[in-house]
């Protein structure tokens, strides 16, 4: 969870977003984590799918 909070804080600071409350920050961290997991899973799935059809 610390890594997700770090990423959320970095994203907020880089893009100059108004500092959220702790609850909003935690929600943003979960969102970023789930989105990252989904993207990684999609890339792995696509790679495996293309590799199997060769």
Beta strands, then each sheet from edge to edge (+ up, - down):
end
